Amino acid sequence: MVDKNFFREIKAIIEKARTNAIRSINFSRVIMFWNIGRRILEEEQHGKDRAEYGAYLIKKLAERLEPEYGCGFGVRQLEMSRQFYRLYPIANALRSQLNWTQYRLLIRVTDADKREFYELETVNNAWTSRELERQMNSMLYERLLASSDKDSVLAVARRERIPENPLEVIKDPMVLEFLGLEKKASYYEKDLEAAIISHLTEFLLEMGKGFSFVARQKRIMIEDEMFFVDLLLYNRLMRCFVVIEIKTGKLTHQDLGQLQMYVNYFDRFEKTPEEGHTLGILLCSDKNDTVVKMTLPEDNRSILASRYKLCLPTKEQLIREVDEVRNKIDSTNSIIGDM
């Protein structure tokens, strides 16, 4: 009989070889389109009117290629190959971890910093093409910029620094369209919690970098009274527990007080001396930022309130959401500063 450990080792070798083969094929396709784009751009240089000649050249080239190689070599694909080479003119800078579908998504991003962010995060987190597209559609970059500056966001993506402030990884709003919940006026908190557990992988992806699941309805005993924490996570980058309380309505100062008690409990009885202070997140459908500021200490770095969205908003709606967060933070700081 074959030893189980021996069998697992052989299986791992086979799976690794298959993965490497697929990655090699995918990257060969990337190089192919890069070279096609390079040759198209070089050929365009011979035309007097580049824009006019370029369009003519691609049209005629597609007419010859499509009958022989299929629709993957039509006008649109050839145009994207040319754009690909323009944005990535150095072959050695291309990343073998990315496939052509992912590069097609990236070259649609006109802002160079934003494009670099999504490129790095795709590699760092091993996002699939679908995950990359979802993060781009949910405006991950803009949501992170709402509570942090561009240099900090890019430095974390480049792995030049580890997040020190929870605001650098926690998004507001959080987009939870993957839960698949129907649009209703209200939900029971247990229903939202159950949906999150059923889609835990997607939820952790939306949460951000370094999160892992620890427990659901974690029981804690304070003297003779029992309490239950909705969700308990751990963040390996900040090396701390993350307590999440779910509120399907607008948060109150009592909600913040309860979460503060949970955070204090984990800080005093659960965390080790080497670990960071516990982070508490109130996931709510609505909030008053001034109430949050006034309820918590001025130097608060442990309690955050983040709204959730159960459907993927349009780009215009998300832009408004991000702008509202920035304006509320600015106005709240101004109000408190005048007191």
NORZIHU-V849366 format. One record per residue. N is the residue number from 1. NEAR is the number of other ideal C-beta (glycine too) atoms within 12 Angstrom. D_CENTER is the distance of its C-alpha to the mean C-alpha in Angstrom with 2 decimals. Layout:
n & near & d_center
N & NEAR & D_CENTER
N & NEAR & D_CENTER
This chain:
n & near & d_center
1 & 5 & 45.96
2 & 10 & 42.84
3 & 9 & 41.18
4 & 10 & 37.76
5 & 10 & 36.14
6 & 12 & 37.74
7 & 13 & 36.47
8 & 13 & 32.84
9 & 14 & 33.15
10 & 15 & 34.53
11 & 15 & 31.86
12 & 14 & 29.13
13 & 14 & 30.95
14 & 14 & 31.06
15 & 14 & 27.39
16 & 14 & 26.42
17 & 14 & 28.89
18 & 14 & 27.55
19 & 16 & 23.96
20 & 16 & 25.33
21 & 14 & 27.51
22 & 17 & 24.77
23 & 20 & 22.66
24 & 17 & 25.91
25 & 17 & 26.65
26 & 26 & 23.24
27 & 24 & 23.58
28 & 18 & 27.19
29 & 28 & 26.08
30 & 34 & 23.81
31 & 27 & 26.88
32 & 27 & 29.08
33 & 35 & 27.28
34 & 34 & 27.07
35 & 21 & 30.82
36 & 32 & 31.53
37 & 36 & 29.80
38 & 25 & 31.79
39 & 21 & 35.05
40 & 38 & 34.53
41 & 29 & 33.92
42 & 19 & 36.94
43 & 22 & 39.09
44 & 27 & 38.21
45 & 15 & 39.84
46 & 15 & 43.16
47 & 18 & 43.00
48 & 11 & 44.64
49 & 13 & 42.27
50 & 18 & 38.88
51 & 13 & 36.92
52 & 13 & 39.65
53 & 20 & 40.36
54 & 28 & 36.71
55 & 20 & 36.30
56 & 21 & 39.64
57 & 29 & 38.82
58 & 34 & 35.56
59 & 20 & 37.35
60 & 17 & 40.26
61 & 30 & 38.16
62 & 29 & 36.17
63 & 16 & 39.53
64 & 16 & 40.67
65 & 22 & 37.53
66 & 20 & 36.48
67 & 12 & 39.77
68 & 12 & 39.55
69 & 16 & 35.84
70 & 11 & 34.39
71 & 14 & 32.00
72 & 22 & 29.32
73 & 26 & 31.44
74 & 21 & 31.97
75 & 25 & 31.90
76 & 17 & 28.23
77 & 31 & 27.20
78 & 36 & 29.68
79 & 29 & 28.52
80 & 32 & 24.95
81 & 37 & 26.53
82 & 35 & 28.35
83 & 30 & 25.31
84 & 36 & 23.48
85 & 32 & 26.40
86 & 21 & 26.56
87 & 27 & 23.02
88 & 31 & 23.35
89 & 17 & 27.11
90 & 12 & 27.09
91 & 19 & 26.95
92 & 10 & 26.41
93 & 16 & 23.12
94 & 32 & 21.61
95 & 29 & 19.28
96 & 22 & 20.75
97 & 26 & 17.51
98 & 36 & 16.50
99 & 32 & 18.50
100 & 29 & 20.07
101 & 25 & 17.88
102 & 36 & 14.77
103 & 40 & 17.03
104 & 28 & 18.25
105 & 29 & 14.90
106 & 38 & 14.55
107 & 31 & 18.15
108 & 22 & 17.70
109 & 29 & 15.80
110 & 12 & 18.81
111 & 18 & 17.46
112 & 16 & 17.76
113 & 23 & 15.52
114 & 27 & 12.59
115 & 28 & 13.46
116 & 26 & 13.72
117 & 36 & 10.32
118 & 41 & 8.71
119 & 34 & 11.66
120 & 28 & 11.32
121 & 35 & 7.76
122 & 33 & 9.00
123 & 24 & 12.06
124 & 23 & 11.01
125 & 28 & 8.99
126 & 18 & 11.36
127 & 28 & 9.24
128 & 21 & 11.87
129 & 22 & 12.70
130 & 18 & 11.90
131 & 26 & 8.33
132 & 36 & 7.99
133 & 22 & 10.06
134 & 24 & 8.35
135 & 37 & 5.14
136 & 34 & 8.14
137 & 27 & 10.27
138 & 35 & 8.43
139 & 34 & 8.58
140 & 37 & 5.38
141 & 33 & 7.90
142 & 36 & 10.68
143 & 38 & 9.54
144 & 38 & 9.14
145 & 28 & 12.42
146 & 35 & 14.05
147 & 30 & 14.65
148 & 32 & 14.75
149 & 17 & 16.39
150 & 21 & 15.34
151 & 16 & 17.14
152 & 23 & 15.44
153 & 35 & 11.85
154 & 28 & 13.19
155 & 22 & 15.31
156 & 32 & 12.65
157 & 35 & 10.90
158 & 19 & 14.55
159 & 16 & 15.27
160 & 13 & 18.10
161 & 18 & 17.56
162 & 21 & 16.13
163 & 31 & 14.61
164 & 20 & 17.77
165 & 25 & 16.93
166 & 36 & 14.78
167 & 32 & 13.88
168 & 34 & 11.92
169 & 39 & 9.23
170 & 40 & 10.05
171 & 40 & 9.08
172 & 39 & 12.11
173 & 38 & 12.24
174 & 44 & 10.09
175 & 35 & 10.17
176 & 36 & 11.85
177 & 26 & 13.52
178 & 29 & 13.26
179 & 30 & 15.88
180 & 18 & 18.42
181 & 25 & 20.53
182 & 13 & 23.25
183 & 12 & 23.59
184 & 13 & 26.03
185 & 9 & 27.37
186 & 17 & 26.49
187 & 25 & 25.37
188 & 15 & 26.63
189 & 26 & 24.26
190 & 17 & 25.11
191 & 20 & 23.99
192 & 33 & 20.49
193 & 30 & 20.41
194 & 22 & 21.78
195 & 27 & 19.24
196 & 34 & 16.36
197 & 24 & 18.37
198 & 18 & 18.95
199 & 23 & 15.29
200 & 24 & 14.35
201 & 18 & 12.19
202 & 26 & 9.92
203 & 32 & 10.20
204 & 30 & 9.39
205 & 30 & 6.12
206 & 35 & 5.48
207 & 37 & 7.49
208 & 40 & 5.74
209 & 31 & 8.04
210 & 27 & 11.44
211 & 33 & 11.93
212 & 24 & 14.71
213 & 22 & 16.94
214 & 25 & 20.45
215 & 23 & 22.32
216 & 22 & 22.73
217 & 21 & 25.57
218 & 26 & 26.35
219 & 16 & 30.00
220 & 27 & 31.28
221 & 13 & 34.93
222 & 18 & 36.19
223 & 8 & 39.97
224 & 6 & 41.01
225 & 11 & 38.11
226 & 12 & 35.18
227 & 22 & 31.61
228 & 23 & 28.53
229 & 34 & 24.94
230 & 36 & 22.65
231 & 38 & 19.84
232 & 32 & 19.90
233 & 36 & 17.04
234 & 29 & 17.24
235 & 34 & 15.08
236 & 21 & 16.54
237 & 26 & 15.47
238 & 31 & 17.19
239 & 22 & 19.58
240 & 35 & 19.97
241 & 39 & 20.15
242 & 49 & 17.83
243 & 42 & 19.87
244 & 45 & 18.42
245 & 39 & 20.95
246 & 40 & 20.48
247 & 31 & 22.63
248 & 29 & 22.99
249 & 22 & 25.02
250 & 20 & 25.06
251 & 33 & 24.88
252 & 21 & 28.15
253 & 22 & 29.33
254 & 17 & 30.55
255 & 34 & 27.05
256 & 32 & 26.06
257 & 21 & 29.26
258 & 28 & 28.61
259 & 40 & 25.15
260 & 29 & 26.80
261 & 25 & 29.41
262 & 37 & 26.95
263 & 39 & 25.27
264 & 24 & 28.81
265 & 27 & 29.79
266 & 34 & 27.11
267 & 24 & 27.80
268 & 17 & 31.53
269 & 15 & 31.88
270 & 25 & 28.90
271 & 24 & 27.24
272 & 15 & 29.10
273 & 10 & 30.30
274 & 7 & 27.89
275 & 19 & 24.77
276 & 28 & 23.10
277 & 29 & 23.70
278 & 39 & 22.12
279 & 44 & 19.26
280 & 41 & 19.76
281 & 45 & 17.39
282 & 46 & 19.12
283 & 42 & 17.11
284 & 35 & 19.40
285 & 28 & 20.07
286 & 25 & 21.62
287 & 33 & 22.60
288 & 22 & 25.02
289 & 33 & 23.59
290 & 21 & 27.18
291 & 25 & 28.02
292 & 35 & 25.09
293 & 29 & 26.30
294 & 17 & 29.91
295 & 27 & 29.43
296 & 28 & 27.62
297 & 15 & 29.20
298 & 13 & 28.77
299 & 9 & 27.33
300 & 24 & 24.83
301 & 22 & 21.82
302 & 33 & 21.48
303 & 39 & 21.00
304 & 40 & 18.17
305 & 45 & 18.21
306 & 41 & 15.27
307 & 37 & 15.99
308 & 42 & 14.58
309 & 30 & 14.85
310 & 29 & 16.14
311 & 21 & 15.96
312 & 25 & 13.73
313 & 25 & 15.52
314 & 16 & 16.93
315 & 15 & 15.78
316 & 11 & 18.81
317 & 20 & 18.10
318 & 30 & 14.61
319 & 19 & 16.34
320 & 18 & 19.01
321 & 30 & 16.77
322 & 30 & 15.22
323 & 19 & 18.81
324 & 23 & 20.21
325 & 33 & 18.10
326 & 23 & 19.27
327 & 16 & 22.79
328 & 27 & 23.02
329 & 24 & 22.05
330 & 19 & 24.64
331 & 18 & 27.29
332 & 27 & 26.93
333 & 17 & 27.34
334 & 15 & 30.32
335 & 17 & 31.91
336 & 21 & 31.70
337 & 11 & 32.94
338 & 8 & 35.97
339 & 11 & 37.02
